[in-house]
Structures are given as C-alpha cells and as structure tokens.
Amino acid sequence: MFVMLEGVSPPSEKACAGDSESQELLEHYHARVFAAGGRTLEEELEGILSRSVTRSTLSVDPVSETGVMQFTLGEPSR
C-alpha cells in the first residue's frame, strides 16, 4: 500500500536541501524518524485493514516537499 504525501517539508528544509549532501541528510533524517515511530502507525493499519504490516518505509523529497509511505501487507487475518 502506498500513501502519497504533499507539503511534508517545511520551507526551512526546502531551503537547506539546495545541495545533494544536505538533501541526502534530510532524507536520511526523515527515514530514521519514521523508523523510530512507525510501529504505532503499522498497528493502527493492521487494526483497520485486518492484515499484518510486514514492512514500512517513508521517503521524503525535501525539494518537492512530497513523500511516500510504503506498507508491505501480509495475508488477511482470519
């Protein structure tokens, strides 16, 4: 399952992402923050969808201010 996000980066991040090294650091930062708190979101999705979430990731492009959350779903619960 994919969730598309718009406007996820504040203007300060967009301004800082002018070079590839800074952009890479910001992308890594967003991924780490999501990894630290993503389990709560996974649990909510599991309850709503009655399917396990086997993997989740977040990718953010601070320049375009867009992001994508990807959830890999397991088999339906019985």
QUIVEN-V793877 format. One record per pair of residues at least 4 apart in sequence whose ideal C-beta (glycine too) atoms are under 6 Angstrom apart, sorted by sequence separation. I is the first residue (numbers start at 1). GAP is how many residues later the second one is. D is the distance in whole Angstrom. If there is no record, write none. Layout:
I|GAP|D ; I|GAP|D
This chain:
9|4|4 ; 34|4|5 ; 45|4|6 ; 9|5|5 ; 17|5|5 ; 61|5|5 ; 16|6|5 ; 17|6|4 ; 46|6|6 ; 46|7|6 ; 60|7|4 ; 45|8|6 ; 17|9|6 ; 59|9|5 ; 42|11|4 ; 58|11|5 ; 13|13|6 ; 57|13|5 ; 42|14|6 ; 56|15|5 ; 55|17|4 ; 38|18|5 ; 53|18|5 ; 54|18|5 ; 54|20|5 ; 51|22|5 ; 52|22|4 ; 51|23|6 ; 34|24|4 ; 51|25|5 ; 50|26|6 ; 50|27|5 ; 30|28|6 ; 30|30|4 ; 26|36|5 ; 17|45|4 ; 17|46|5 ; 14|48|6 ; 13|49|4 ; 8|52|6 ; 9|53|4 ; 9|56|4 ; 7|58|5 ; 8|59|4 ; 6|60|6 ; 5|62|4 ; 4|64|6 ; 2|66|6 ; 3|66|4 ; 2|68|6 ; 1|70|5
